[in-house]
Amino acid sequence: MKYVLFVCNHNAGRSQMAQALFETHAPDDVRAESAGSTPAAQVWPNVVQVMGEMGFDLSDRRPRKLTVEMQLHADWAITMGCGDACPYVPTTVEDWDIPDPAHLSIEEVRTIRDAIDARIRDLVETKLDAIRSDRTAHQLRLTRLLPDLTKEFEGVRTPEEIRACADAILGDYQAAPVRSFVMSIAHKRTRECLRAEHCDAVATAG
């Protein structure tokens, strides 16, 4: 499973529209999430209205704050017109310069909706292979795990064995629904495997 993350300031307009449209146009093995650096209390009413015209009900969606776990989990990220206010997303990133619909007229918000729809369709048509092949999130997790493991098992396991074990175990959590626990669980499992006389994960990876 791959994840595309849409980020804007308030997660009340652009990124919410992008997530809903992506969920419609993309295949089941690539999913969307959205978040904001300073989330609003609700999705903007004019956004709910224009998306409703296309058959999308965003009235029950709530803006979410961008977390470190979201950033680490994303395989592809798209920031939407938030400039310097957008937090750093350590993965493949595109920036779409799209106006904030917060206080615009319904006609203007429809134009923004249609522009996002066109970009989403292009993303799905031209970049799915790149999204599927991007292992950035996996590699970032691996980078976080390796220093402590290497220090603990220095002289007991080779660097290649440690990396192979962590790499194989992290692979089990590509589609983990509760991602905040992935790192701690993967770290525990990797330590247990490396302590064992025969590390099954290393053998499988080899």
Secondary structure, 3 states (H helix, E strand, C coil): CEEEEEEECCCCCHHHHHHHHHHHHCCCCEEEEEEECCCCCCCCHHHHHHHHCCCCCCCCCCCCECCHHHHHHCCEEEEECCHHHCCCCCCCEEEECCCCCCCCCHHHHHHHHHHHHHHHHHHHHHCHHHHHHCCHHHHHHHHHHHHHHHHHHECCECHHHHHHHHHHHHHHHCCCCCHHHHHHHHHHHHHHHHHCCCCHHHHHHC
